[in-house]
């Protein structure tokens, strides 16, 4: 490539101008804004101590709560001294300082807070406990801390004759309440659950994901040290989950009618988009982004109308697999937490998704654009697209072949299918400049061998043994879905048939 | 510096600083933070600007560069900022618009190469201005820029017309 062509390409990358709302911070920002403004600039305990001291000082000079010139636009709730909207990495959250007063003998019902809480006792003695652990007595001048999500089981004055007064500092989602009842009320059985996207996902540890069965299907995303599982049965209730990984914001999407789970990068031209179900087009979900109002076809990731029409979202690496297989690979994975009352309904939904993946239901759904008779409309295929070349690998054929050495878009590609979990992965089959061909090394193809160097690889493209030990093949994204959904948007697609 | 002069400087240079920070960090939130910090720095220490030593724009971009690098170091504590180990890894350009792919390729460069590319190709600074901003001599800047362009040539090769891209 010559200099001219390189310069031409470089010019294609446009950067946005500064957003119109951007203002230099005031020359002398208020002390609180300076302490909590987006980036925590001083160690939290120091910031906290300063906040507390300031509160004490101001409290001693005036009886009214501190006025807050710049709040998040949400009214301060009862007991709040100040609430500030944070910017930067903590955008979407408020820093809140709250005053707590308990008369002797008054007990607080069990509750949780939507963020971690750090408290400082001003007068009296506080009795506090989390998660039914033994009570702690915190005297005046002492601090207490509750991690996010902890169940606050005791919170009262420790002295029967004396009230207790404290201040507490929390970081909570914009405008949210500071306490939640211990048990969220489950909607009664039979009440339809809202079909809404999740923009502030919460997660539980693998050990707490008791709502999942070993063979439940999920989308797994791992990047750096973070691994997260998004169960299909949960995604099928929301359509889209906005989340953030160290390298990019993502949108985890699901269309139940197409059996399509796709993870996209959610940033387009420097903006992070948040998606929400809008309508069905061609029996596939179309989701609208809240930022520009553009509508995106889920199966192709392309904006079909609105200001971003014609733009395509980039696939973010993910794998569709089972809970047992994902947990084996990432024992410390986090799992998307179902919304209150939904966990108990997931099993039913999960059964349907598993059944539909195993045996294709009859016929195409209403609204499908075209029915390509080469396969049953709702046979699950793994769709792979390289350049303008696209191939559908039916799960029924992959379960037999397990390892497929193919050429797609002129590139050697290997597809590995582990029948026990229906996990399909695909890789550029070149390592160290050499094209490799692979064969299964065991029944489940969890281990494969290349014929050229006899190196042994796992199903995720990593050489575990042999001359290429340590080499990682480049992942190529394929998307499992029903055949009608794949073929209607790619009429010229090739269908893989085992020899 | 009077308030009016400061406001004028802010209006005139905020976009360049923001664009640079956005390209360096790949994040709108980080770019906002860096831009604000650059101008707060100017407000607190207007004396650092000496017209005899270069333009205000170059000075502000230099401050933005230091802040961006500081962030990078914080986020990549274990990665050495080593000049020689910087043949960029092959990068998956993904798919989408050419501009986005170019952005990913530039983002895949090490920070020392990335900053000279951005300052030279996108902000139009001279080699001498870049050298001052990145605290290196002109020869070093030249060789970093050369290596960066070689890396980009390699990474962007699939974008030559007619080349397929991998999804």
Boltz contact constraints between the chains, C-beta under 6 A:
constraints:
  - contact:
      token1: [A, 1]
      token2: [B, 153]
      max_distance: 6.0
  - contact:
      token1: [A, 6]
      token2: [B, 153]
      max_distance: 6.0
  - contact:
      token1: [A, 9]
      token2: [B, 102]
      max_distance: 6.0
  - contact:
      token1: [A, 9]
      token2: [B, 156]
      max_distance: 6.0
  - contact:
      token1: [A, 9]
      token2: [B, 159]
      max_distance: 6.0
  - contact:
      token1: [A, 10]
      token2: [B, 121]
      max_distance: 6.0
  - contact:
      token1: [A, 12]
      token2: [B, 98]
      max_distance: 6.0
  - contact:
      token1: [A, 12]
      token2: [B, 99]
      max_distance: 6.0
  - contact:
      token1: [A, 12]
      token2: [B, 102]
      max_distance: 6.0
  - contact:
      token1: [A, 13]
      token2: [B, 99]
      max_distance: 6.0
  - contact:
      token1: [A, 13]
      token2: [B, 102]
      max_distance: 6.0
  - contact:
      token1: [A, 13]
      token2: [B, 103]
      max_distance: 6.0
  - contact:
      token1: [A, 14]
      token2: [B, 99]
      max_distance: 6.0
  - contact:
      token1: [A, 15]
      token2: [B, 19]
      max_distance: 6.0
  - contact:
      token1: [A, 15]
      token2: [B, 22]
      max_distance: 6.0
  - contact:
      token1: [A, 15]
      token2: [B, 23]
      max_distance: 6.0
  - contact:
      token1: [A, 17]
      token2: [B, 15]
      max_distance: 6.0
  - contact:
      token1: [A, 18]
      token2: [B, 14]
      max_distance: 6.0
  - contact:
      token1: [A, 18]
      token2: [B, 15]
      max_distance: 6.0
  - contact:
      token1: [A, 18]
      token2: [B, 18]
      max_distance: 6.0
  - contact:
      token1: [A, 18]
      token2: [B, 35]
      max_distance: 6.0
  - contact:
      token1: [A, 22]
      token2: [B, 32]
      max_distance: 6.0
  - contact:
      token1: [A, 24]
      token2: [B, 10]
      max_distance: 6.0
  - contact:
      token1: [A, 24]
      token2: [B, 39]
      max_distance: 6.0
  - contact:
      token1: [A, 25]
      token2: [B, 36]
      max_distance: 6.0
  - contact:
      token1: [A, 25]
      token2: [B, 40]
      max_distance: 6.0
  - contact:
      token1: [A, 27]
      token2: [B, 43]
      max_distance: 6.0
  - contact:
      token1: [A, 88]
      token2: [B, 29]
      max_distance: 6.0
  - contact:
      token1: [A, 88]
      token2: [B, 33]
      max_distance: 6.0
  - contact:
      token1: [A, 270]
      token2: [B, 22]
      max_distance: 6.0
  - contact:
      token1: [A, 270]
      token2: [B, 28]
      max_distance: 6.0
  - contact:
      token1: [A, 312]
      token2: [B, 96]
      max_distance: 6.0
  - contact:
      token1: [A, 314]
      token2: [B, 94]
      max_distance: 6.0
  - contact:
      token1: [A, 314]
      token2: [B, 96]
      max_distance: 6.0
  - contact:
      token1: [A, 385]
      token2: [B, 167]
      max_distance: 6.0
  - contact:
      token1: [A, 386]
      token2: [B, 166]
      max_distance: 6.0
  - contact:
      token1: [A, 387]
      token2: [B, 164]
      max_distance: 6.0
  - contact:
      token1: [A, 387]
      token2: [B, 165]
      max_distance: 6.0
  - contact:
      token1: [A, 409]
      token2: [B, 164]
      max_distance: 6.0
  - contact:
      token1: [A, 477]
      token2: [B, 167]
      max_distance: 6.0
